[in-house]
Structure formats: structure tokens, C-alpha cells
């Protein structure tokens, strides 16, 4: 598998799980709107995960520009998922 695709899938997967968990817990405990909480979580978890995954530059398989591109694509995918959920699921 392409290393950029692998990193994109890893960041999208973990960010989606984390943002969804935060959104659901926030909705259940504090009555926060799920979509808004999900979007804010995506904008914090995704970049933090990308920084943590690329922290050791000697072992990182991606160049710095590739890492930035992967994170940009991951954020666009995750925001698109949140927008679609808000539009069609009404959450």
C-alpha cells in the first residue's frame, strides 16, 4: 500500500473514532450538539495526531510536505463526513 494512503487512512480512522466518541459522550452527558462537537474535535484531534505520528523525523516515512498534504486530505475527508451526517442524518 502507498505510504501516503496508509498515513491518510490511519489519521482519518483514529480521528473519526475519537471525534465521534467525543461527540456522542458530549451529547449524552452535556446535551451538546453532536455535529458541532464532532467538527471541533476533528479540527483538534486530526492535527494533533498528525504531529504525534510525524514527531520523529528520522523514522517518519513521509517528507514534511507529504505529511502536511496527508493531514489536509484527512481533515477534508473528516469535515465532509461531518457535513454529510449533519445534512442527511440530522444529528
Residue pairs with C-beta under 8 A, 6 or more apart in sequence:
3 61
3 62
4 62
4 66
4 69
4 70
7 53
7 61
7 62
7 67
7 70
8 70
8 73
8 74
8 77
10 53
11 46
11 49
11 50
11 53
11 70
11 71
11 74
12 74
12 77
12 78
14 45
14 49
15 42
15 45
15 46
15 49
15 74
15 78
16 78
16 81
18 41
18 45
18 49
19 38
19 41
19 42
19 45
19 78
19 82
20 38
22 37
22 38
22 41
22 45
23 32
23 34
23 35
23 37
23 38
23 41
24 34
26 32
26 34
26 37
27 33
27 34
27 37
34 91
35 82
35 85
35 86
35 91
38 82
38 85
39 79
39 82
42 75
42 78
42 79
42 82
43 75
46 71
46 74
46 75
46 78
47 71
47 75
50 67
50 70
50 71
50 74
53 60
53 67
54 60
54 62
54 64
54 67
57 64
60 67
62 70
85 91
